Amino acid sequence: MKKLVLCASVCLSIIGTSYKLVIANDNTSAKEVVVVTEQDGEPAINVMSQVNNIDQHIKDVYSQIDFSKSKKLDFDVFQKAYHGYINLRNSGKLSSDKDILTVCDFSKSSTAYRLWVIDLREKKVLINDYVAHGQGSGDEFATMFSNTNSSHQSSLGFYVTGDTYVGKHGTSLRLHGMDKGFNNAAYERAVVIHGAAYVCDQFVAGQKRLGRSWGCPAVSDKIAGKMINTIKEGTCVFVYAPQKNYLQSSVWLNSEIVSIPVDFNMEKRAIASVQVKADSNATTIIQ
């Protein structure tokens, strides 16, 4: 008989070929699956989560995020951002070292704090501040979007952050657009995250709108360094506006979510100790 224990982390004392433990926790909206296989004579663990009710899962995650020190991101926007984030993660596009989601809500006035950087692991908002849109996208509000070079318009969709470089705006962060036809030309257009003097309270007070970029999601010089260092190298950025064509076309928004990341930090995690038969197809269900 082989023993497998799931606590705050997965611990095992097992010799075998392939075993599976499925844990259905009444307090969560997903089943956790621990698959144990033998690789090079040693046990290896592959942990994933099977979705029972993705809508409820997203609501659970949203309700756990501490917005007490920031403006609250609209749930509808978070739902879309998180949906795409999970699909990007499942596709291997994102770094496994960071659970960071950045959202630019361009449905809001540029005079509002419409940028959120959220730590999904710790369930807290790291940054909530201004973010600029492109000159060609509108004045106070961004209403036009483009994937075309020299349009000076913002591009909607999901991005994966790349590396940094030092340019005319100081340290800047390259972006790789993931939505074909909407933002996949971002790298070639040099659409990057950078700091800008026109992203500040003083500009808003004088012009009744935020300053505008040439298509980049520019941020305040005061937060640029911290933000870029936090989200660089493989995290998800979602630029949103209620544009029907994009919302109906994005692969990341419209693909079904098949699994969600397991969060071993959740206090509601089930604690289980079970006996698993030495059978390559053995499955144990705990509720």
N, C-alpha and C positions, 0 to 999 in steps of 0.2 A: 504494500500500500504506500502511496506517495502523498506527502502533505504539502499543501499550498496555503499560505496565509496572506490575506490582503488587509493592510492596516493603513497608516498614513502613506506608506509606500508598499510596493510589492516585494515580499520576501519569499524565497522558496528554497526548499530542500528536496531536490527531485532528481532522479535519473530516469530518463525515458526518451521517447521519441517525439510524440506530439500530444498535447493535452489542452483542453479548453475549459476555462471557468467563466461562466456568465453570471454576473451579479445584477439583479434587477432591484434597485433601491426605490422604495415608495416615495422618497423625498426628492427624487430627481426625475428628469424627463428623458433619461437615456439608460440603456444597459451598457455596462462595461464588459468588455471581452478581453480576457487575458489568454493569449495563445502561447504555449510553451513548446518550443521545438528544440531539437538537438542540433547544434552546429559545431562541427569540429570536435565532437565528443563532449561539448559543454552545453548546459541548458541556456537557452536564449529566450527573452521575453519580448513579445510584441503586444502592446496594449492599445486598444482602440475603443471607441464607443459607438454603439449602434443606436440610432435615433428612434425613439418611440413617438414623440410628438415634438417636432422641431419648433413649431410656433410657441409652445409652452416653454421649451428650453430657452429660446431667445428672450422671452418675457422674464424668465428666471434670472438670466445673466444681467439684463437691463436693470431689474429691480435691486440687484446686489451692488451696482456701481454707485459709488459715493459722489453725488453731484452737489453736495452741501456747500462746497467752496467755489462753485462755478455755475454758469448758466446751465440749464438742463437741455441736453440734446433731445430733439423730438424723437419719440419712440419709432415712428414710421421711418425716419431717416436711419436711426440706429439699426433697425431691423434689416434694412437693405444693405447697409454697410457690413453688418455681421454675417449676413448670408453670403455675400461675396468673399469676405475674409475667410470663412470656413472652406469654401470651394477652392480658393487659392491655396490655402494651407494643405488641403487634401490632395491637391495637384502637385505638391512639392515646390511651389513657387516662393514660399516664404521661409525665412529662417526659423528653425526650431528653438532657437535660443531666446527669442523675444516674442511675447504675446502682446504686441502693441498695435493698436488700431487708430489711425488718424482720419478724421472726418472734416471736410470743408463743406458746409451747408450753404450753397449759393442760392438757395431760395430766400435767404434773409438779406436784409440791407447790409451794405458794407460798413455801416456805422455800428453794427452789432458785433459782439464776440461770436463769430460763426465758425471758429476753428476749435476742434477738440482733439487732444492726444490722450488716448485712454489706455491704461495698463489693464488688460483683461485678466491677467493672472492675479493681480492684487485688487482688482475691482475698484480702481480709483482714477480720477481725472488728473493727469499730470500737467496739462496746459489747456487753458481756454482763453482765446485771445482773438485779435483781428487777423484777417487774411485777405489779401488783395486779389481782385480778378483782373483780367486783361482789359486794356483800353478799348479793344474792339468788341467787348462783351456787353458794354453798357456803362452808365454813369454810377448812380448809387446802387442799382441792382444789376446783376449779371443776367441777361436774357438771351444772349446769342453765344454760341459755342462752335468751335471749329478744330479740326485736326490738321489744318493747312498751314504751311510755313508762311510767315510774314502777315498772317491774319491779325496778329496781336490779340487773339481771342483765347479765353480759357478753354480747356478740354475736359469734358465730363468723363467719369469712369474710375476704374480701379487702376492703381499704380503699385509697383513694387519699388521700394527705395534702393538706390545703388550706392556707389561710393561718393566721396566728397572731393572737391577741388577748390582752389583759391582763385577767384575771378575778380571782376570789377566791383562786385558786391560783397567781397570777402569770401569766407568759407561758404560754399554752396553745395547742395545735395542733388545729385542726378536722380531722375525718375524714369522708370521704364513703364510705359503704358501697356496695359493688358487687354484693353477693349479695342479690337480691330475696327478701324473705320471711325473711331471716336477719339482715341488718344494714343494709338500705337506709334504715332510720329513724334511723340513728346521728346524722345532722346535726340532725334535729328533736329528738332526745333529748338533745342536747348531750353526746354521747359523744366525748370529746376526750382527747388525751394531755396530761397535766399533772404537775407535781411534787407530792409529798405527804410530809408528815413521818412518816406511818405506814409508809412504804416504806423500811425500814432494818433493820440488824442488831439494833439494840436492841429493836425491836418483836418480831422473830422470837424473840429470846432470852427475852423475857418472856411471850409469848403462844403460843409454839410454832407460830405461823403468821404470815403477813404481814398487815398491815392491809388493809382492803377499801374499795373505792370504791362509787359509786352506779351502776357500770356502765362506768366509764372504765378504760382500761389505764394506770393511774397508775404513775409511776416515781419513783425517788429524787430528792429535791431536788438532790442532788449532781450528777446527770447530766442533769437535765431541760433546762437551757439548751442544753448541747452537743448533746443528742439532737434536740431540736426544731429547732435551726438546721440540723442535718445532713439531716434527713429531710423538712423542710417542702416544700410546693409541688410536688406531683406524683410522689411516690415511693410504693412499694407496702408496705403493712402486711398481714400475714397472721396472724389469730388462729385457732389450731388447737386442737381437741380431737377425740378419736376418736368423734365422734357420727355414726352411720351415716346418718341422714336428711340431714344437711348434706353429707357426703362424696359421697353418691349424687346430690345435687340441684344442686350448684354448677356453674354454666355454665363458670366459669373452670377448674375442675378436670377437667371431663368433656369439654370441647371439644378436638379434636385440634390439636396444635401444627403449624402449616404452615411456619413459618420461625423462625429464631433470630437474634439480633443478631450481627453480625460483630465480632470483637474483634481489632483490629489491634495490640494490645499483646502478644499471645501470641508467645512465642519460637519456637513451632513453625510460625509462619505461612510458607506457601510463598512463595518468591521466583520470579517468573516474568516473562519478557519474550517476547512473542509478536507475530506478525504477523497482523492481522485484515483480512480482505478487505473492500473497500468495498462491502458488501452489507448491506442493511437486516436480513437474517435471519441474518447470519453468526454462527456459534457455534464457539468453539474450546475443546476439552477438554484440560486439562493434568493429568497424574497424577504 
